[in-house]
Amino acid sequence: MITAIAQRLRQVWQDTAGSLTVETLICLPFLLWCPIATLVLFDVYHEDLENERVAHAFGDLLSRETSLVTDDYLSSFTAMHGFITDSRGPAAQRVTIVGWDDTTSTYEVRWSRMLGSNKVNAPFQDMTSTMLNTMPYTSRLPQLEAGRFFVLTETWKVWVPPLNAVLGPREIYSSAITRPRMSGQICFSPNGTQDATQAVC
């Protein structure tokens, strides 16, 4: 009995006959899924890279500012974010000027603005010093001397796959830290004018 089963299995193993139609039906779904999965995975990595570039671009723009920053100026970041990333989903940005309080040895927020869509999963609010001195920020921020500051730019984007396969929509987060290049401080005008007496630095 065992010998007969072994002989039959050997015959099946050595048999080279087959049906092209059946083999095609078995292999075709996998052959079609592979390039689709490659396209989707490439797109999510591409969008992650673009989102990272946007964060660095915003930080670089702000680091070169010598005039007062206004809400109108910052609102252009939202349009730029969508243009650069060709976003299919909602996106948000947050700009924060971070300093150092030498008396408490903690980071302090000089000023901060949250922009874009409130449909991202991130808390849609300006940065606070309390938030800044908790994880994960404390592990990412560089050490500062008293009187120094840097620009922290954060970007969120809800990535929507081009094809509903492999991965579903997910949020992409990027951040960049940039030191000032052109001036000793970057000030924000809450009333949208260039009145330095009303500026927050």
N, C-alpha and C positions, 0 to 999 in steps of 0.2 A: 504494500500500500504506500509506504513512504517512498519507495523507489519509483513508483508510478507518478507520484506527485512531483518528485524531484525532476524526473524526465520531462514532465509537462512544463514545469517552470523553466527548464533549460530550453525547451523548444520556443516558449514565448519570448525568452530573453534573446535568443538568436534569430528570431523571426524578423525580417526586414520589410515585410509587406505592410502596407498601410493605406489609409484613405486620405487624400489631399484635402478633401472637404472637411473631414472631421478635425484634422490637425490644424487647418486654418481657423476653424471656429474656436479651437482651444487657445491658439496663440494670438489671434488678432486683437482681442481686448487688451492683452498685456502690451502688445506692440504699439497700440494706439495710446495707451495710458502713459507709457514711458516718455515720449516727447512732450505730452501735455504737462506731466509732472515736472519735467525739466524747465519748461517755460514758466510755470508758476513759481518754482523755487528761485529761478533766476530773477524774476520780477520782484520778489520780496527782498532779496539781497540788494538789488539795484535801488529799490525805494529806500531801504535802510541807509545806503551810502548817500543818496541824494538828501535825505533828511539830515544826515551828519554834516554835509556840505553847507546846507542852509544855516544850521546853527553856527558854524564857523564864519560864514559870510556876514550874518547879523552882528556877531561879536566884532568882526573886523571893521564893519561900517561904524559902529558905535565908538570903537576905540580911537577913531580918527576925527570924531566930532569936536569942534571948538565952539559951536553955537549951542544955545539951549535946545534940548530935545523936547519935542511936543508930542501930543497924542496923534496929531495928523501925520507927523513923521513916522511914528511907530506903527500906525495903522497900515502904512504902505508895506510893512513886513508881511502882513497877512496875505496881501495880493501877490507879493514876491514869492512867498512860500508855495502857494498854489501853482504859480507859473513855473518855478524851477522844478518842482517835483511832479508836475502834471497830475495833481492829486485827484483821485476819484472819491475820496472820503474826506470827512472833516479834519481840520488841522488847527493847532493852537500854538502860540508862542508866549514865552515869558522872558522878560529882560530884567535883570537885577544888578544893581551896583552894590558890590560887597566890600565892606571895610573891616577893620579890626579894632575892637575895644580893648585897649591894653589894661584897663583897670579890672575888667572881668575876665580877660583872656578868652573872649568869645568873638565870633563873627557878628557883624552888625549889618543890617540892610540900610543903605543910604536912601535908595528909592527902588521901587519895583513896579512893573506893569505887566498884567496878563492880557493877552490879545487873542483874537481868533474865535474859534467855535467852542461853545461850552458842551459839545457832544462827545468830547474825548473823556476818557476815564479819569484823567488827572483832576485834582481839586481846582476848579476854575476860580482862582483868587491870586492876588498879588502875594509875593513872597514876604514872609515875616522873619524876624530874627529868631523866633522860637523854632520855626520850621528849618531854618538854615543851620541851627546848632544841634540837629538830630540826624540820625541815620536816614538815608544813605549819604547825605551831603557832607557830613563831617569826615567821611572816609575818602571823599573825592576832591575836597577843596585844598588848595596849597596853603602853606604857612605864610603869614603876612607880618610885616612890621607895622607899628603904630603909624598912622598917617597914610599908609598905602591902601590901594583898593584895586579891584579888578571887575571886569564885566562877565557876568554869568548869563549865558543865553541858553534857553531850553526850548526844544521843539517837540511837539507831539503830532502824530499823524495816524489816522485810522487807515490802514492798508486794506484795500478791497481787491481781492484776486481778479485777474482778467477772465479767468474761467473758474467755475465752481467745482474745483477738483483739488484733491490733496490737502489744501489748507483753506480755512475760512478766514473772514476778516479778523485782523488783529492790530493792536496798537504798537506803533514804533516810537520810541523815545530816544532823543539825542540831546547832548549838552556840550557846551564849549566854554572854556575859560580864556579870556583875552585880557592882557594888560593894556593900559592906556598908552597911546602912541604920540598924540599931538598936544595934549594938555594935562595939567595936574589933576583935573577933576572933570567929570561929566555930569552936568546939571540938567534937571528936568523942570519944565515950566508947566505947572498944573493949569494955568489959565490960557495956555496956547500962545503966549506972546514972548517977546525977547526981553522982557523986563527982568533984569538980574536980581532986583530986590525981592521978587516973588519966587525965585528959583529954589529948588530943593537939591542940595548937593551932598 
